């Protein structure tokens, strides 16, 4: 196993608004992520799942511990990492193609190259008929596809996804999960995906990281031994049901544990 991301005893703290002292969001979080794997993270609300992604992205500074990517300490954002958020985070005045081009503009690609690359990734997420639409003209699922295309267009080595389907209805969410795996299968970038859904975590992941209640740390990392490519009907198989039960038990013990 080639370790792509190493999180070593990560602790992240924030100032408490209008109060003295600091809030510990994540404490002694330790995890190795192999190159080219799809890792999902689940845990109780407020346990620091998103904070872990922000630390990998270089968007928050650890109080203690460190994050390494290819054995180099993360000290800020980098071109090797891209993040997809739940809130879509699209620019409303830009079209689909223009939103996808945005990161390429920041990286100073030539106009012809960025236009061609944006078209490629718009096609990849199935929105070629909508490249001139603006976000308000799209459904929630389509807007999230734009966010994924924008992240992939800059060719990151690591894709960080913070509950990207959380705002979608159940049917759209299931479809988007299936489509995300189809896209990921093409080049298998290292991906870390935060979710509240146990089924989504098992369906997508090579491994599921179960976090404790706040301050969050790793309770257990469960390897998911299900064949790829995956299909929705796998969710009814005995193996899938057992993974679901195991994770639910771990999460239940965290929720019910005394404070």
N, C-alpha and C positions, 0 to 999 in steps of 0.2 A: 504494500500500500504506500503510495506517494502522498504524503501529507501536504495539502495545499494551504489549508487554514489551520493554524494552531491558536487556540484561546487558552491562555495559561493563567488560572486563578484571577480572572477578571472581576474587578469590583468597580461599580460605577455609583457615584453619589451625586445628589442634586441639592441645591439650597432649597429649604422649605419656604414657600412664599408666605410672607407676613408672620413667620414664626422663627424662633431661634433654632439653630442646629441644622443638620443635614439629613436628607432622606436617602437611605441606601436602597437603590433600585435592584442591583445585581450584586451578589456576594460570592467570591471564589468560584466563579463559573469556569469550568475547564472542559475543553472539547477539542478533538482532532477531526478534521474533515478531509477526506481523501479527494484527490483531484478527480473531477468528472463525475462526482456523485451528487445525488439529489437528497438533501437532508431536510427534514421538516421538524419544526419545534412546536410543541403544545405545552400548555400550562394554565394554571388558574388566572383569572383576570387580574391585571396589575402586577404580574410576577416578573416583568422585565424582559419579555420576549423581544419586543421592539427595540429596547435598549441594547440588547446584544447585537442586533443588526446594525444599529447606528454606530456601535463601536467598531464593527468590522468595516463599515463604510468610511470610518474616520471622521464621523460627524459628531462624536462626543468623546471626551477625554477620560480615560480610566483614572480612578483615584489610586488603584493598585492593580497589579497584574499587567498583562499585555496581550495584544493580538498580533500574530505574525502571519504574513502572507508570503509564501515561498521563502521562509526563514528571515524575512525582513520585517522589522517592527512597523506597524501601521501608525503614522503620525498625522494623517489627514486624508482627505479624499484623494483618489487616484483613478487614472483611466482604466486600470485593471478591474475596477468594481463599478457596478451600476445597480441602482435601487428602484424598485417599483412600489409605489405606495397605494394604500386602500383608497385614498381620496382622489385618484386619477391624476391630479396635479398637472393638468393640461392647460395650455395658454388659450383662453377662449377666443382671442382675436386671430389665432392661427388656424389654418386648415389642418386636416389630418397629415398631409405630406409635410407641411411646414413644421408641425409639432415633432414629427419623426426626425426632421432635418436638424433640429435645434442643437443637439449635442455635437453633431458633425460641424456645425458652424463654430461652436466654441473651440473645437479642435482644429479649426482652420483648414478643413478640407476644401479643395477647389469646388467651384460651383457645379461643374459637370459631374464630378465624382460624388458629391453629396446628394445631388438630385437622383443619380442612378441608384445609389445605395438606399436612399429613402424609398424609392419605388420598389426596390427588391424586398424590403422588410414590410412595407405596406401590403405587398402581395403575399408574403409569408404568413401574415395574420389574417388574410382573407378579406382585406378592405380595399382592394384595387378600384372597386366601383365607387368608393366614398372618399377618395384621396383629396377632393376639393371641398368636402363638407367641413363645417366647423363643429366643435364639441357639442354645442347645444342641439345639433341636428342628429346626434347619435344616441343609441341606447347605452345603458350602463355597461353592458358587456362589450360593446364596440369601443367605448371610450377606454376600457381597460386594455383592450387589444392594442390601442394606439400607445398606451403607456409601455406595454411590453415591447412593441416594435421599436419605440424610441430608445429603450434600454439596450436592446440587442444590436441596434444599428451602430453603436460606437464600439462594438466588438469587445465587450468586457470579458475577462477571464472568469469573473465571479458575478453571479446574478443574485441579488438580495431582494426577496419579495415579502413585503410586510402586509399580510392579510389582504392580498390584492383582490380577492373575490368576496370580501366580507360584506360589501354593500349590495351584492347581487342577490336575486331570488334563487331559490334552491335549484330549479331546473337550469337556469343560466350558469349558475356556479358549477354544476356538474359538467356541463358542456365545456366551460372554460378550462376546467381542470384537465379534461381529456385533450383539449386542443393544446394546452401548455405542454403536456407530456409529448405530444407529437412534434412540437417545435423543438423542445429540449433534446429529443432523440436524435436530431439531425447533427448536432455537434457536441452534445453532452458537456456543456459548460458546468463548472461547479455551481450548484444552486443551493441556497438556504431559504426556506419558505416557512413563514410564521402563520399559524392558523389556530382558530378555536375549535375546528372540526376534527374529531378523531378520525372519521372516515376519510376525509380529505388528506390528513396526514399519512395514513397508511397507504392509501391509493397512490399518492405521488411519490412517497419516499423510499430511498434505499435504506434509510434509517430514520427512526423517530426519536427525537430528544424530548424527554419528559422533564419539565421544570417544576421546582417546588413553588409554594406560595412565596410572596415577597418577604424578604429579599431573595430573588430567584437564584437557584443553583441547579445543577444537573442532578436529578434523582436517578435516572437510568436512561441509557441509550439502547434502543431496541433495533436490532438489524431486521429488516423486512425481507424475508426470503420468498418473494413472489416473482413469477417470471415477467419479463418485459418482451414486447410491448404489452401494456396492461389494458384491460377492457372493463367497462362498468359492471359486467356480470360477475366479475371477481369478488365484488363486495358481499356476495351471498355464499361464498365458499367457506368450508370449515376453517381453513387457515386464516382467512381474513377476519372471520368472526372471533377467533381466538385472540388475534392481535388486538382487536377492538376491546375485548373484555379485559385483557391484560393492561392496556393503557388506561381504560376507565377505572380499574381498581387502583392503579397508581395515582391517578388524579383525585380519586375519591379519598384516598388516605391523606392527601395533602389538604384538601378542602376541609376534611373533618378533624384534622390534627389540631390540638389545642394551641392557642396563640401564646 
